[in-house]
Amino acid sequence: METTEFARRRKHLMQLMGDSSVAILPAAPLRIRNRDVEYAYRQDSDFYYLTGFPEPQAVAVIIPGRKQAEYVLFCRERDRDAEIWNGLRAGQEGAVKTFAADDSFPIDDIDDILPGMLENKQRVFYTMGTHPDFDQRLIGWVNRLRKQARAGIHTPGEFVALEHLLHDMRLIKSPAEIGLMKQAAKISAEAHRRAMRCCRPGMKEYQIEAEITHTFMKHGARFSAYSAIVGGGPNGCILHYTENNDTLKDGDLLLIDAGAEYEYYAADITRTFPVNGSFNPQQRVLYEIALEAQAAAIEQIRPGQHWNVPHEAAVEVITDGLVKLRLLKGPTRKAIKDETYRKFYMHRTGHWLGMDVHDVGDYKVGGEWRVFEPGMVLTVEPGIYVPAGSKGVLKKWWNIGIRIEDDVLVTKQGCEVLTKAVPKDPLEIEALMSDPA
């Protein structure tokens, strides 16, 4: 993404902050996996959204109207010995030249320099609780300034959660962001198609996961957006199943929930299909109810419509379908009112999507469901889950877990399904699976 995109975001944030204010964002810390081995580093989404800076041990400071520099980046210095072991660093010169900071200082000097940037400011925009260690450092800096009150130094009197401004900004995607999300969706769609083509009874769930991961990386998505769910048979009824180590059995369904992260933007797709390539009657009828529910939900997504309407539409279709199959007692209206459908459909129909797979942004504003606006991206993912032992349910329905999930962009005219390249019609799925990988 171009540095001008990050500069535009910073400028917008400064306009929202107003004068006599400062925003402070620390980078994500390194995380230890085991002993001296670190997890692959992934920058904090809020930090990256404003800076595009991918390194750890960094702090961004944004000060509207400051003559010397409105955007200051504290980061690691260049260090030849350290770079031999762990890779190149931007350093102070790179922070300015490559990442468009107005000024940059070594991170080791932050205790001496940053407190001065807080002097005589009225408001500090900072989100407490995300980085507890840094919280304590910030409190220490403010307390240091308070001790200098007799010298005429004014201490910030107002702390505002930065997320209130920043997360509303992130909720509406720019054209550049939408382009990255479409690429993430394209890569993820190809991975799901590959999984369908190569699936056979007797394979391990993790072998299917390997095909998905291979496709992500082959097409430029270095990491998954989240831990993939590859659940065969009964495992498809576990909403957040991630062990992915069972053997796929003839006659079972396979539920795959997997999405690529492309340049910090996530896709999130779920498809459910028969391990042997053919739906049996019970699988097909429940699948078609879930598919109809998804279509009903997507139909409700347009500017001006509120967040909960798609969920209500999906619930109505699923409840009515289960009542007709006598898996639920009717009438449909009463089953919805009593929420008896939650025995088989216990989660919401979607969530915001963006840099985080469960992206930021409030779902209610002022106690009312949020209204859709162009540029918002959400998932639509109704499901039906009938685990073994479900009381009052015939065994022929047991171990059927179905979820169908797509990524949907709100447009000026209505909406666009970004992940439509993955088949979800039962006949199309069966046709693809009959085609050798």
Buried (B, 14 or more C-beta within 10 A) or exposed (E): BEEEBBBEBBBBBBEBBEEBBBBBBBBBEEEEEEEEEEEEEBBBBBBBBBBBBBBBBBBBBBBBEBEEBBBBBBBBBBEEEEEEEEEEBBBBEBBBEEBBBBBBBBBEEBEEEBBEBBBEBBBBBBBBEBBEEBBEBBEEBBEBBEEEEEEEBBBBEEBBBBBEBBBBBBBBBBEBBBBBBBBBBBBBBBBBBBBBBBBBBEBBBBBBBBBBBEBBBEBEBEBBBBEBBBBBBBBBBBBEBBEBEBBBBEEBBBBBBBBBBBBBBBBBBBBBBBBBBBBBEBBBBBBBBBBBBBBBBBEBBBBEBBBBBBBBBBBBBBBBBBBEBEBBEBEBEEBBEEEBBEBBBEBBBBBBBBBBBEBBBBEEEEEEBBEBEBBBBBBBBBBBBBBEEBEEBEEEBBBBBBBBBBBBBBBEEBBBBBBEBBBBEBEEBBEBBEEEE
